[in-house]
Amino acid sequence: MTQNSPGLDEAAETPIEVILDRLASGQVDSAWTAFLQQFSPLIMRIARQFEDDSERVSDCFLYTCGQLSDDGFRRLLSYRRDGPARFPTWLSSVVANL
């Protein structure tokens, strides 16, 4: 039986509300790590819709992550929890626009 690395299961199960609360309260490192562990595949999938070249996909991914983390995570923290869209749907739209 193989064991997972410590913290991976916990991060994979972190609700987006908790991640956003941590980002807003200054617990940036753990929140950003949890966000990336959960949503990097989604961001990469969207980048691949716009680019074929793997190097350009990586560039798009890095650019998008930079934009999501700019200004104290302003974009991520603008997600309306009481809004009509679930977070992955909202994030998909934001990433595609970036």
mmCIF file as gemmi writes it, N, C-alpha and C atoms, coordinates in Angstrom:
data_model
loop_
_atom_site.group_PDB
_atom_site.id
_atom_site.type_symbol
_atom_site.label_atom_id
_atom_site.label_alt_id
_atom_site.label_comp_id
_atom_site.label_asym_id
_atom_site.label_entity_id
_atom_site.label_seq_id
_atom_site.pdbx_PDB_ins_code
_atom_site.Cartn_x
_atom_site.Cartn_y
_atom_site.Cartn_z
_atom_site.occupancy
_atom_site.B_iso_or_equiv
_atom_site.pdbx_formal_charge
_atom_site.auth_seq_id
_atom_site.auth_asym_id
_atom_site.pdbx_PDB_model_num
ATOM 1 N N . MET Axp A 1 ? 0.848 -1.174 0 1 0 ? 1 A 1
ATOM 2 C CA . MET Axp A 1 ? 0 0 0 1 0 ? 1 A 1
ATOM 3 C C . MET Axp A 1 ? 0.895 1.24 0 1 0 ? 1 A 1
ATOM 4 N N . THR Axp A 2 ? 0.613 2.182 -0.887 1 0 ? 2 A 1
ATOM 5 C CA . THR Axp A 2 ? 1.405 3.403 -0.948 1 0 ? 2 A 1
ATOM 6 C C . THR Axp A 2 ? 0.726 4.512 -0.173 1 0 ? 2 A 1
ATOM 7 N N . GLN Axp A 3 ? 1.57 5.311 0.444 1 0 ? 3 A 1
ATOM 8 C CA . GLN Axp A 3 ? 1.041 6.453 1.179 1 0 ? 3 A 1
ATOM 9 C C . GLN Axp A 3 ? 1.229 7.697 0.335 1 0 ? 3 A 1
ATOM 10 N N . ASN Axp A 4 ? 0.261 8.584 0.419 1 0 ? 4 A 1
ATOM 11 C CA . ASN Axp A 4 ? 0.377 9.868 -0.267 1 0 ? 4 A 1
ATOM 12 C C . ASN Axp A 4 ? 1.268 10.788 0.536 1 0 ? 4 A 1
ATOM 13 N N . SER Axp A 5 ? 1.807 11.768 -0.144 1 0 ? 5 A 1
ATOM 14 C CA . SER Axp A 5 ? 2.615 12.769 0.541 1 0 ? 5 A 1
ATOM 15 C C . SER Axp A 5 ? 1.766 13.488 1.565 1 0 ? 5 A 1
ATOM 16 N N . PRO Axp A 6 ? 2.344 13.871 2.685 1 0 ? 6 A 1
ATOM 17 C CA . PRO Axp A 6 ? 1.572 14.586 3.7 1 0 ? 6 A 1
ATOM 18 C C . PRO Axp A 6 ? 0.998 15.871 3.128 1 0 ? 6 A 1
ATOM 19 N N . GLY Axp A 7 ? -0.247 16.104 3.442 1 0 ? 7 A 1
ATOM 20 C CA . GLY Axp A 7 ? -0.888 17.353 3.051 1 0 ? 7 A 1
ATOM 21 C C . GLY Axp A 7 ? -1.599 17.301 1.713 1 0 ? 7 A 1
ATOM 22 N N . LEU Axp A 8 ? -1.295 16.34 0.844 1 0 ? 8 A 1
ATOM 23 C CA . LEU Axp A 8 ? -1.931 16.316 -0.463 1 0 ? 8 A 1
ATOM 24 C C . LEU Axp A 8 ? -3.413 16.006 -0.36 1 0 ? 8 A 1
ATOM 25 N N . ASP Axp A 9 ? -3.771 15.014 0.434 1 0 ? 9 A 1
ATOM 26 C CA . ASP Axp A 9 ? -5.183 14.688 0.583 1 0 ? 9 A 1
ATOM 27 C C . ASP Axp A 9 ? -5.938 15.847 1.207 1 0 ? 9 A 1
ATOM 28 N N . GLU Axp A 10 ? -5.338 16.463 2.21 1 0 ? 10 A 1
ATOM 29 C CA . GLU Axp A 10 ? -5.987 17.586 2.886 1 0 ? 10 A 1
ATOM 30 C C . GLU Axp A 10 ? -6.221 18.727 1.903 1 0 ? 10 A 1
ATOM 31 N N . ALA Axp A 11 ? -5.214 19.047 1.109 1 0 ? 11 A 1
ATOM 32 C CA . ALA Axp A 11 ? -5.34 20.153 0.16 1 0 ? 11 A 1
ATOM 33 C C . ALA Axp A 11 ? -6.368 19.828 -0.905 1 0 ? 11 A 1
ATOM 34 N N . ALA Axp A 12 ? -6.427 18.573 -1.329 1 0 ? 12 A 1
ATOM 35 C CA . ALA Axp A 12 ? -7.365 18.185 -2.373 1 0 ? 12 A 1
ATOM 36 C C . ALA Axp A 12 ? -8.807 18.308 -1.891 1 0 ? 12 A 1
ATOM 37 N N . GLU Axp A 13 ? -9.013 18.26 -0.605 1 0 ? 13 A 1
ATOM 38 C CA . GLU Axp A 13 ? -10.356 18.316 -0.052 1 0 ? 13 A 1
ATOM 39 C C . GLU Axp A 13 ? -10.71 19.682 0.517 1 0 ? 13 A 1
ATOM 40 N N . THR Axp A 14 ? -9.843 20.646 0.368 1 0 ? 14 A 1
ATOM 41 C CA . THR Axp A 14 ? -10.098 21.969 0.935 1 0 ? 14 A 1
ATOM 42 C C . THR Axp A 14 ? -11.185 22.676 0.135 1 0 ? 14 A 1
ATOM 43 N N . PRO Axp A 15 ? -12.299 23.005 0.762 1 0 ? 15 A 1
ATOM 44 C CA . PRO Axp A 15 ? -13.353 23.731 0.041 1 0 ? 15 A 1
ATOM 45 C C . PRO Axp A 15 ? -12.858 25.097 -0.421 1 0 ? 15 A 1
ATOM 46 N N . ILE Axp A 16 ? -13.349 25.537 -1.556 1 0 ? 16 A 1
ATOM 47 C CA . ILE Axp A 16 ? -12.907 26.814 -2.113 1 0 ? 16 A 1
ATOM 48 C C . ILE Axp A 16 ? -13.185 27.956 -1.142 1 0 ? 16 A 1
ATOM 49 N N . GLU Axp A 17 ? -14.237 27.867 -0.369 1 0 ? 17 A 1
ATOM 50 C CA . GLU Axp A 17 ? -14.537 28.921 0.602 1 0 ? 17 A 1
ATOM 51 C C . GLU Axp A 17 ? -13.413 29.065 1.622 1 0 ? 17 A 1
ATOM 52 N N . VAL Axp A 18 ? -12.865 27.937 2.034 1 0 ? 18 A 1
ATOM 53 C CA . VAL Axp A 18 ? -11.76 27.955 2.994 1 0 ? 18 A 1
ATOM 54 C C . VAL Axp A 18 ? -10.519 28.549 2.34 1 0 ? 18 A 1
ATOM 55 N N . ILE Axp A 19 ? -10.26 28.171 1.106 1 0 ? 19 A 1
ATOM 56 C CA . ILE Axp A 19 ? -9.104 28.718 0.383 1 0 ? 19 A 1
ATOM 57 C C . ILE Axp A 19 ? -9.236 30.231 0.254 1 0 ? 19 A 1
ATOM 58 N N . LEU Axp A 20 ? -10.398 30.702 -0.148 1 0 ? 20 A 1
ATOM 59 C CA . LEU Axp A 20 ? -10.61 32.135 -0.319 1 0 ? 20 A 1
ATOM 60 C C . LEU Axp A 20 ? -10.502 32.873 1.011 1 0 ? 20 A 1
ATOM 61 N N . ASP Axp A 21 ? -11.041 32.285 2.065 1 0 ? 21 A 1
ATOM 62 C CA . ASP Axp A 21 ? -10.915 32.902 3.398 1 0 ? 21 A 1
ATOM 63 C C . ASP Axp A 21 ? -9.455 33.014 3.816 1 0 ? 21 A 1
ATOM 64 N N . ARG Axp A 22 ? -8.679 31.969 3.541 1 0 ? 22 A 1
ATOM 65 C CA . ARG Axp A 22 ? -7.255 32.001 3.886 1 0 ? 22 A 1
ATOM 66 C C . ARG Axp A 22 ? -6.514 33.056 3.074 1 0 ? 22 A 1
ATOM 67 N N . LEU Axp A 23 ? -6.832 33.157 1.78 1 0 ? 23 A 1
ATOM 68 C CA . LEU Axp A 23 ? -6.195 34.181 0.945 1 0 ? 23 A 1
ATOM 69 C C . LEU Axp A 23 ? -6.506 35.575 1.482 1 0 ? 23 A 1
ATOM 70 N N . ALA Axp A 24 ? -7.761 35.785 1.867 1 0 ? 24 A 1
ATOM 71 C CA . ALA Axp A 24 ? -8.182 37.098 2.365 1 0 ? 24 A 1
ATOM 72 C C . ALA Axp A 24 ? -7.563 37.422 3.717 1 0 ? 24 A 1
ATOM 73 N N . SER Axp A 25 ? -7.29 36.398 4.523 1 0 ? 25 A 1
ATOM 74 C CA . SER Axp A 25 ? -6.783 36.641 5.875 1 0 ? 25 A 1
ATOM 75 C C . SER Axp A 25 ? -5.257 36.621 5.95 1 0 ? 25 A 1
ATOM 76 N N . GLY Axp A 26 ? -4.594 36.449 4.821 1 0 ? 26 A 1
ATOM 77 C CA . GLY Axp A 26 ? -3.141 36.494 4.826 1 0 ? 26 A 1
ATOM 78 C C . GLY Axp A 26 ? -2.448 35.155 4.956 1 0 ? 26 A 1
ATOM 79 N N . GLN Axp A 27 ? -3.193 34.063 5.01 1 0 ? 27 A 1
ATOM 80 C CA . GLN Axp A 27 ? -2.579 32.727 5.043 1 0 ? 27 A 1
ATOM 81 C C . GLN Axp A 27 ? -2.319 32.288 3.605 1 0 ? 27 A 1
ATOM 82 N N . VAL Axp A 28 ? -1.553 33.098 2.919 1 0 ? 28 A 1
ATOM 83 C CA . VAL Axp A 28 ? -1.406 32.999 1.471 1 0 ? 28 A 1
ATOM 84 C C . VAL Axp A 28 ? -0.715 31.715 1.02 1 0 ? 28 A 1
ATOM 85 N N . ASP Axp A 29 ? 0.375 31.346 1.661 1 0 ? 29 A 1
ATOM 86 C CA . ASP Axp A 29 ? 1.143 30.19 1.184 1 0 ? 29 A 1
ATOM 87 C C . ASP Axp A 29 ? 0.316 28.914 1.16 1 0 ? 29 A 1
ATOM 88 N N . SER Axp A 30 ? -0.33 28.6 2.256 1 0 ? 30 A 1
ATOM 89 C CA . SER Axp A 30 ? -1.108 27.356 2.301 1 0 ? 30 A 1
ATOM 90 C C . SER Axp A 30 ? -2.327 27.433 1.385 1 0 ? 30 A 1
ATOM 91 N N . ALA Axp A 31 ? -2.934 28.601 1.312 1 0 ? 31 A 1
ATOM 92 C CA . ALA Axp A 31 ? -4.119 28.751 0.466 1 0 ? 31 A 1
ATOM 93 C C . ALA Axp A 31 ? -3.755 28.66 -1.011 1 0 ? 31 A 1
ATOM 94 N N . TRP Axp A 32 ? -2.68 29.322 -1.419 1 0 ? 32 A 1
ATOM 95 C CA . TRP Axp A 32 ? -2.268 29.299 -2.825 1 0 ? 32 A 1
ATOM 96 C C . TRP Axp A 32 ? -1.852 27.884 -3.23 1 0 ? 32 A 1
ATOM 97 N N . THR Axp A 33 ? -1.158 27.184 -2.331 1 0 ? 33 A 1
ATOM 98 C CA . THR Axp A 33 ? -0.769 25.793 -2.606 1 0 ? 33 A 1
ATOM 99 C C . THR Axp A 33 ? -2.008 24.924 -2.796 1 0 ? 33 A 1
ATOM 100 N N . ALA Axp A 34 ? -2.977 25.063 -1.908 1 0 ? 34 A 1
ATOM 101 C CA . ALA Axp A 34 ? -4.211 24.281 -2.022 1 0 ? 34 A 1
ATOM 102 C C . ALA Axp A 34 ? -4.954 24.628 -3.31 1 0 ? 34 A 1
ATOM 103 N N . PHE Axp A 35 ? -5.011 25.923 -3.634 1 0 ? 35 A 1
ATOM 104 C CA . PHE Axp A 35 ? -5.677 26.348 -4.869 1 0 ? 35 A 1
ATOM 105 C C . PHE Axp A 35 ? -5.009 25.707 -6.079 1 0 ? 35 A 1
ATOM 106 N N . LEU Axp A 36 ? -3.688 25.787 -6.153 1 0 ? 36 A 1
ATOM 107 C CA . LEU Axp A 36 ? -2.975 25.235 -7.304 1 0 ? 36 A 1
ATOM 108 C C . LEU Axp A 36 ? -3.127 23.72 -7.398 1 0 ? 36 A 1
ATOM 109 N N . GLN Axp A 37 ? -3.108 23.035 -6.265 1 0 ? 37 A 1
ATOM 110 C CA . GLN Axp A 37 ? -3.274 21.583 -6.292 1 0 ? 37 A 1
ATOM 111 C C . GLN Axp A 37 ? -4.645 21.2 -6.825 1 0 ? 37 A 1
ATOM 112 N N . GLN Axp A 38 ? -5.654 21.979 -6.509 1 0 ? 38 A 1
ATOM 113 C CA . GLN Axp A 38 ? -7 21.656 -6.942 1 0 ? 38 A 1
ATOM 114 C C . GLN Axp A 38 ? -7.325 22.144 -8.35 1 0 ? 38 A 1
ATOM 115 N N . PHE Axp A 39 ? -6.825 23.308 -8.72 1 0 ? 39 A 1
ATOM 116 C CA . PHE Axp A 39 ? -7.314 23.94 -9.939 1 0 ? 39 A 1
ATOM 117 C C . PHE Axp A 39 ? -6.293 24.052 -11.064 1 0 ? 39 A 1
ATOM 118 N N . SER Axp A 40 ? -5.054 23.624 -10.848 1 0 ? 40 A 1
ATOM 119 C CA . SER Axp A 40 ? -4.079 23.63 -11.941 1 0 ? 40 A 1
ATOM 120 C C . SER Axp A 40 ? -4.54 22.81 -13.143 1 0 ? 40 A 1
ATOM 121 N N . PRO Axp A 41 ? -5.118 21.622 -12.928 1 0 ? 41 A 1
ATOM 122 C CA . PRO Axp A 41 ? -5.582 20.862 -14.095 1 0 ? 41 A 1
ATOM 123 C C . PRO Axp A 41 ? -6.626 21.626 -14.921 1 0 ? 41 A 1
ATOM 124 N N . LEU Axp A 42 ? -7.516 22.329 -14.265 1 0 ? 42 A 1
ATOM 125 C CA . LEU Axp A 42 ? -8.527 23.119 -14.964 1 0 ? 42 A 1
ATOM 126 C C . LEU Axp A 42 ? -7.877 24.248 -15.754 1 0 ? 42 A 1
ATOM 127 N N . ILE Axp A 43 ? -6.947 24.956 -15.132 1 0 ? 43 A 1
ATOM 128 C CA . ILE Axp A 43 ? -6.259 26.062 -15.798 1 0 ? 43 A 1
ATOM 129 C C . ILE Axp A 43 ? -5.483 25.539 -17.006 1 0 ? 43 A 1
ATOM 130 N N . MET Axp A 44 ? -4.788 24.413 -16.856 1 0 ? 44 A 1
ATOM 131 C CA . MET Axp A 44 ? -4.04 23.83 -17.966 1 0 ? 44 A 1
ATOM 132 C C . MET Axp A 44 ? -4.97 23.388 -19.09 1 0 ? 44 A 1
ATOM 133 N N . ARG Axp A 45 ? -6.086 22.808 -18.753 1 0 ? 45 A 1
ATOM 134 C CA . ARG Axp A 45 ? -7.044 22.354 -19.771 1 0 ? 45 A 1
ATOM 135 C C . ARG Axp A 45 ? -7.535 23.535 -20.61 1 0 ? 45 A 1
ATOM 136 N N . ILE Axp A 46 ? -7.803 24.646 -19.956 1 0 ? 46 A 1
ATOM 137 C CA . ILE Axp A 46 ? -8.27 25.828 -20.683 1 0 ? 46 A 1
ATOM 138 C C . ILE Axp A 46 ? -7.139 26.403 -21.529 1 0 ? 46 A 1
ATOM 139 N N . ALA Axp A 47 ? -5.924 26.444 -20.998 1 0 ? 47 A 1
ATOM 140 C CA . ALA Axp A 47 ? -4.783 26.939 -21.771 1 0 ? 47 A 1
ATOM 141 C C . ALA Axp A 47 ? -4.589 26.103 -23.037 1 0 ? 47 A 1
ATOM 142 N N . ARG Axp A 48 ? -4.807 24.797 -22.922 1 0 ? 48 A 1
ATOM 143 C CA . ARG Axp A 48 ? -4.653 23.914 -24.087 1 0 ? 48 A 1
ATOM 144 C C . ARG Axp A 48 ? -5.73 24.161 -25.149 1 0 ? 48 A 1
ATOM 145 N N . GLN Axp A 49 ? -6.838 24.747 -24.757 1 0 ? 49 A 1
ATOM 146 C CA . GLN Axp A 49 ? -7.878 25.085 -25.738 1 0 ? 49 A 1
ATOM 147 C C . GLN Axp A 49 ? -7.428 26.232 -26.644 1 0 ? 49 A 1
ATOM 148 N N . PHE Axp A 50 ? -6.505 27.047 -26.158 1 0 ? 50 A 1
ATOM 149 C CA . PHE Axp A 50 ? -6.065 28.224 -26.898 1 0 ? 50 A 1
ATOM 150 C C . PHE Axp A 50 ? -4.694 28.042 -27.55 1 0 ? 50 A 1
ATOM 151 N N . GLU Axp A 51 ? -3.907 27.1 -27.069 1 0 ? 51 A 1
ATOM 152 C CA . GLU Axp A 51 ? -2.553 26.897 -27.579 1 0 ? 51 A 1
ATOM 153 C C . GLU Axp A 51 ? -2.297 25.414 -27.824 1 0 ? 51 A 1
ATOM 154 N N . ASP Axp A 52 ? -1.549 25.118 -28.884 1 0 ? 52 A 1
ATOM 155 C CA . ASP Axp A 52 ? -1.16 23.736 -29.188 1 0 ? 52 A 1
ATOM 156 C C . ASP Axp A 52 ? 0.248 23.419 -28.696 1 0 ? 52 A 1
ATOM 157 N N . ASP Axp A 53 ? 1.125 24.389 -28.769 1 0 ? 53 A 1
ATOM 158 C CA . ASP Axp A 53 ? 2.519 24.209 -28.4 1 0 ? 53 A 1
ATOM 159 C C . ASP Axp A 53 ? 2.649 24.109 -26.882 1 0 ? 53 A 1
ATOM 160 N N . SER Axp A 54 ? 3.328 23.065 -26.401 1 0 ? 54 A 1
ATOM 161 C CA . SER Axp A 54 ? 3.417 22.834 -24.951 1 0 ? 54 A 1
ATOM 162 C C . SER Axp A 54 ? 4.134 23.972 -24.229 1 0 ? 54 A 1
ATOM 163 N N . GLU Axp A 55 ? 5.11 24.582 -24.892 1 0 ? 55 A 1
ATOM 164 C CA . GLU Axp A 55 ? 5.811 25.704 -24.263 1 0 ? 55 A 1
ATOM 165 C C . GLU Axp A 55 ? 4.876 26.904 -24.094 1 0 ? 55 A 1
ATOM 166 N N . ARG Axp A 56 ? 4.057 27.146 -25.096 1 0 ? 56 A 1
ATOM 167 C CA . ARG Axp A 56 ? 3.11 28.261 -25.011 1 0 ? 56 A 1
ATOM 168 C C . ARG Axp A 56 ? 1.999 27.956 -23.998 1 0 ? 56 A 1
ATOM 169 N N . VAL Axp A 57 ? 1.609 26.701 -23.886 1 0 ? 57 A 1
ATOM 170 C CA . VAL Axp A 57 ? 0.631 26.317 -22.863 1 0 ? 57 A 1
ATOM 171 C C . VAL Axp A 57 ? 1.202 26.628 -21.478 1 0 ? 57 A 1
ATOM 172 N N . SER Axp A 58 ? 2.46 26.272 -21.267 1 0 ? 58 A 1
ATOM 173 C CA . SER Axp A 58 ? 3.116 26.564 -19.983 1 0 ? 58 A 1
ATOM 174 C C . SER Axp A 58 ? 3.19 28.064 -19.735 1 0 ? 58 A 1
ATOM 175 N N . ASP Axp A 59 ? 3.502 28.824 -20.786 1 0 ? 59 A 1
ATOM 176 C CA . ASP Axp A 59 ? 3.537 30.282 -20.655 1 0 ? 59 A 1
ATOM 177 C C . ASP Axp A 59 ? 2.163 30.827 -20.265 1 0 ? 59 A 1
ATOM 178 N N . CYS Axp A 60 ? 1.123 30.311 -20.91 1 0 ? 60 A 1
ATOM 179 C CA . CYS Axp A 60 ? -0.25 30.743 -20.588 1 0 ? 60 A 1
ATOM 180 C C . CYS Axp A 60 ? -0.601 30.405 -19.145 1 0 ? 60 A 1
ATOM 181 N N . PHE Axp A 61 ? -0.217 29.214 -18.716 1 0 ? 61 A 1
ATOM 182 C CA . PHE Axp A 61 ? -0.479 28.788 -17.347 1 0 ? 61 A 1
ATOM 183 C C . PHE Axp A 61 ? 0.192 29.742 -16.355 1 0 ? 61 A 1
ATOM 184 N N . LEU Axp A 62 ? 1.472 30.025 -16.578 1 0 ? 62 A 1
ATOM 185 C CA . LEU Axp A 62 ? 2.204 30.915 -15.678 1 0 ? 62 A 1
ATOM 186 C C . LEU Axp A 62 ? 1.632 32.323 -15.694 1 0 ? 62 A 1
ATOM 187 N N . TYR Axp A 63 ? 1.281 32.813 -16.865 1 0 ? 63 A 1
ATOM 188 C CA . TYR Axp A 63 ? 0.683 34.147 -16.966 1 0 ? 63 A 1
ATOM 189 C C . TYR Axp A 63 ? -0.631 34.197 -16.182 1 0 ? 63 A 1
ATOM 190 N N . THR Axp A 64 ? -1.461 33.178 -16.39 1 0 ? 64 A 1
ATOM 191 C CA . THR Axp A 64 ? -2.756 33.131 -15.715 1 0 ? 64 A 1
ATOM 192 C C . THR Axp A 64 ? -2.582 33.085 -14.207 1 0 ? 64 A 1
ATOM 193 N N . CYS Axp A 65 ? -1.678 32.257 -13.725 1 0 ? 65 A 1
ATOM 194 C CA . CYS Axp A 65 ? -1.435 32.179 -12.277 1 0 ? 65 A 1
ATOM 195 C C . CYS Axp A 65 ? -0.945 33.518 -11.74 1 0 ? 65 A 1
ATOM 196 N N . GLY Axp A 66 ? -0.093 34.181 -12.5 1 0 ? 66 A 1
ATOM 197 C CA . GLY Axp A 66 ? 0.375 35.495 -12.093 1 0 ? 66 A 1
ATOM 198 C C . GLY Axp A 66 ? -0.762 36.494 -11.996 1 0 ? 66 A 1
ATOM 199 N N . GLN Axp A 67 ? -1.645 36.462 -12.976 1 0 ? 67 A 1
ATOM 200 C CA . GLN Axp A 67 ? -2.785 37.378 -12.965 1 0 ? 67 A 1
ATOM 201 C C . GLN Axp A 67 ? -3.755 37.06 -11.825 1 0 ? 67 A 1
ATOM 202 N N . LEU Axp A 68 ? -3.946 35.786 -11.544 1 0 ? 68 A 1
ATOM 203 C CA . LEU Axp A 68 ? -4.841 35.402 -10.449 1 0 ? 68 A 1
ATOM 204 C C . LEU Axp A 68 ? -4.285 35.798 -9.086 1 0 ? 68 A 1
ATOM 205 N N . SER Axp A 69 ? -2.962 35.86 -8.972 1 0 ? 69 A 1
ATOM 206 C CA . SER Axp A 69 ? -2.364 36.191 -7.683 1 0 ? 69 A 1
ATOM 207 C C . SER Axp A 69 ? -2.037 37.682 -7.538 1 0 ? 69 A 1
ATOM 208 N N . ASP Axp A 70 ? -2.111 38.436 -8.636 1 0 ? 70 A 1
ATOM 209 C CA . ASP Axp A 70 ? -1.812 39.875 -8.576 1 0 ? 70 A 1
ATOM 210 C C . ASP Axp A 70 ? -2.762 40.625 -7.655 1 0 ? 70 A 1
ATOM 211 N N . ASP Axp A 71 ? -2.26 41.726 -7.142 1 0 ? 71 A 1
ATOM 212 C CA . ASP Axp A 71 ? -3.051 42.636 -6.31 1 0 ? 71 A 1
ATOM 213 C C . ASP Axp A 71 ? -3.734 41.919 -5.155 1 0 ? 71 A 1
ATOM 214 N N . GLY Axp A 72 ? -2.978 41.081 -4.464 1 0 ? 72 A 1
ATOM 215 C CA . GLY Axp A 72 ? -3.537 40.393 -3.303 1 0 ? 72 A 1
ATOM 216 C C . GLY Axp A 72 ? -4.656 39.435 -3.652 1 0 ? 72 A 1
ATOM 217 N N . PHE Axp A 73 ? -4.527 38.771 -4.801 1 0 ? 73 A 1
ATOM 218 C CA . PHE Axp A 73 ? -5.517 37.782 -5.255 1 0 ? 73 A 1
ATOM 219 C C . PHE Axp A 73 ? -6.869 38.425 -5.554 1 0 ? 73 A 1
ATOM 220 N N . ARG Axp A 74 ? -6.822 39.657 -6.026 1 0 ? 74 A 1
ATOM 221 C CA . ARG Axp A 74 ? -8.025 40.445 -6.291 1 0 ? 74 A 1
ATOM 222 C C . ARG Axp A 74 ? -9.047 39.677 -7.14 1 0 ? 74 A 1
ATOM 223 N N . ARG Axp A 75 ? -8.582 39.067 -8.221 1 0 ? 75 A 1
ATOM 224 C CA . ARG Axp A 75 ? -9.518 38.349 -9.096 1 0 ? 75 A 1
ATOM 225 C C . ARG Axp A 75 ? -10.195 37.197 -8.367 1 0 ? 75 A 1
ATOM 226 N N . LEU Axp A 76 ? -9.398 36.38 -7.695 1 0 ? 76 A 1
ATOM 227 C CA . LEU Axp A 76 ? -9.976 35.235 -6.984 1 0 ? 76 A 1
ATOM 228 C C . LEU Axp A 76 ? -10.946 35.683 -5.897 1 0 ? 76 A 1
ATOM 229 N N . LEU Axp A 77 ? -10.572 36.731 -5.191 1 0 ? 77 A 1
ATOM 230 C CA . LEU Axp A 77 ? -11.418 37.198 -4.092 1 0 ? 77 A 1
ATOM 231 C C . LEU Axp A 77 ? -12.672 37.914 -4.581 1 0 ? 77 A 1
ATOM 232 N N . SER Axp A 78 ? -12.755 38.182 -5.883 1 0 ? 78 A 1
ATOM 233 C CA . SER Axp A 78 ? -13.966 38.813 -6.418 1 0 ? 78 A 1
ATOM 234 C C . SER Axp A 78 ? -15.069 37.792 -6.707 1 0 ? 78 A 1
ATOM 235 N N . TYR Axp A 79 ? -14.763 36.511 -6.544 1 0 ? 79 A 1
ATOM 236 C CA . TYR Axp A 79 ? -15.778 35.48 -6.745 1 0 ? 79 A 1
ATOM 237 C C . TYR Axp A 79 ? -16.92 35.687 -5.76 1 0 ? 79 A 1
ATOM 238 N N . ARG Axp A 80 ? -18.123 35.727 -6.288 1 0 ? 80 A 1
ATOM 239 C CA . ARG Axp A 80 ? -19.313 35.907 -5.439 1 0 ? 80 A 1
ATOM 240 C C . ARG Axp A 80 ? -19.845 34.54 -5.025 1 0 ? 80 A 1
ATOM 241 N N . ARG Axp A 81 ? -19.691 34.249 -3.771 1 0 ? 81 A 1
ATOM 242 C CA . ARG Axp A 81 ? -20.128 32.948 -3.254 1 0 ? 81 A 1
ATOM 243 C C . ARG Axp A 81 ? -21.634 32.761 -3.362 1 0 ? 81 A 1
ATOM 244 N N . ASP Axp A 82 ? -22.36 33.87 -3.328 1 0 ? 82 A 1
ATOM 245 C CA . ASP Axp A 82 ? -23.823 33.794 -3.425 1 0 ? 82 A 1
ATOM 246 C C . ASP Axp A 82 ? -24.289 33.994 -4.869 1 0 ? 82 A 1
ATOM 247 N N . GLY Axp A 83 ? -23.34 34.047 -5.792 1 0 ? 83 A 1
ATOM 248 C CA . GLY Axp A 83 ? -23.675 34.251 -7.199 1 0 ? 83 A 1
ATOM 249 C C . GLY Axp A 83 ? -24.21 32.981 -7.849 1 0 ? 83 A 1
ATOM 250 N N . PRO Axp A 84 ? -24.578 33.087 -9.103 1 0 ? 84 A 1
ATOM 251 C CA . PRO Axp A 84 ? -25.211 31.962 -9.789 1 0 ? 84 A 1
ATOM 252 C C . PRO Axp A 84 ? -24.238 30.86 -10.217 1 0 ? 84 A 1
ATOM 253 N N . ALA Axp A 85 ? -22.945 31.161 -10.322 1 0 ? 85 A 1
ATOM 254 C CA . ALA Axp A 85 ? -21.989 30.181 -10.852 1 0 ? 85 A 1
ATOM 255 C C . ALA Axp A 85 ? -21.228 29.48 -9.736 1 0 ? 85 A 1
ATOM 256 N N . ARG Axp A 86 ? -21.001 28.184 -9.935 1 0 ? 86 A 1
ATOM 257 C CA . ARG Axp A 86 ? -20.11 27.455 -9.036 1 0 ? 86 A 1
ATOM 258 C C . ARG Axp A 86 ? -18.696 27.913 -9.337 1 0 ? 86 A 1
ATOM 259 N N . PHE Axp A 87 ? -17.792 27.76 -8.386 1 0 ? 87 A 1
ATOM 260 C CA . PHE Axp A 87 ? -16.441 28.286 -8.541 1 0 ? 87 A 1
ATOM 261 C C . PHE Axp A 87 ? -15.72 27.754 -9.786 1 0 ? 87 A 1
ATOM 262 N N . PRO Axp A 88 ? -15.738 26.447 -10.057 1 0 ? 88 A 1
ATOM 263 C CA . PRO Axp A 88 ? -15.02 25.98 -11.25 1 0 ? 88 A 1
ATOM 264 C C . PRO Axp A 88 ? -15.549 26.604 -12.553 1 0 ? 88 A 1
ATOM 265 N N . THR Axp A 89 ? -16.838 26.826 -12.63 1 0 ? 89 A 1
ATOM 266 C CA . THR Axp A 89 ? -17.421 27.458 -13.802 1 0 ? 89 A 1
ATOM 267 C C . THR Axp A 89 ? -16.958 28.904 -13.904 1 0 ? 89 A 1
ATOM 268 N N . TRP Axp A 90 ? -16.999 29.613 -12.79 1 0 ? 90 A 1
ATOM 269 C CA . TRP Axp A 90 ? -16.551 30.987 -12.741 1 0 ? 90 A 1
ATOM 270 C C . TRP Axp A 90 ? -15.086 31.099 -13.1 1 0 ? 90 A 1
ATOM 271 N N . LEU Axp A 91 ? -14.263 30.227 -12.509 1 0 ? 91 A 1
ATOM 272 C CA . LEU Axp A 91 ? -12.828 30.24 -12.769 1 0 ? 91 A 1
ATOM 273 C C . LEU Axp A 91 ? -12.537 29.956 -14.243 1 0 ? 91 A 1
ATOM 274 N N . SER Axp A 92 ? -13.25 29.026 -14.827 1 0 ? 92 A 1
ATOM 275 C CA . SER Axp A 92 ? -13.069 28.723 -16.241 1 0 ? 92 A 1
ATOM 276 C C . SER Axp A 92 ? -13.271 29.956 -17.104 1 0 ? 92 A 1
ATOM 277 N N . SER Axp A 93 ? -14.285 30.718 -16.789 1 0 ? 93 A 1
ATOM 278 C CA . SER Axp A 93 ? -14.56 31.931 -17.531 1 0 ? 93 A 1
ATOM 279 C C . SER Axp A 93 ? -13.448 32.961 -17.348 1 0 ? 93 A 1
ATOM 280 N N . VAL Axp A 94 ? -13.001 33.142 -16.119 1 0 ? 94 A 1
ATOM 281 C CA . VAL Axp A 94 ? -11.928 34.105 -15.823 1 0 ? 94 A 1
ATOM 282 C C . VAL Axp A 94 ? -10.655 33.698 -16.561 1 0 ? 94 A 1
ATOM 283 N N . VAL Axp A 95 ? -10.302 32.427 -16.488 1 0 ? 95 A 1
ATOM 284 C CA . VAL Axp A 95 ? -9.069 31.947 -17.135 1 0 ? 95 A 1
ATOM 285 C C . VAL Axp A 95 ? -9.154 32.109 -18.645 1 0 ? 95 A 1
ATOM 286 N N . ALA Axp A 96 ? -10.28 31.773 -19.225 1 0 ? 96 A 1
ATOM 287 C CA . ALA Axp A 96 ? -10.447 31.911 -20.685 1 0 ? 96 A 1
ATOM 288 C C . ALA Axp A 96 ? -10.312 33.387 -21.094 1 0 ? 96 A 1
ATOM 289 N N . ASN Axp A 97 ? -10.837 34.287 -20.289 1 0 ? 97 A 1
ATOM 290 C CA . ASN Axp A 97 ? -10.715 35.722 -20.598 1 0 ? 97 A 1
ATOM 291 C C . ASN Axp A 97 ? -9.289 36.218 -20.465 1 0 ? 97 A 1
ATOM 292 N N . LEU Axp A 98 ? -8.538 35.651 -19.549 1 0 ? 98 A 1
ATOM 293 C CA . LEU Axp A 98 ? -7.139 36.056 -19.397 1 0 ? 98 A 1
ATOM 294 C C . LEU Axp A 98 ? -6.332 35.574 -20.584 1 0 ? 98 A 1
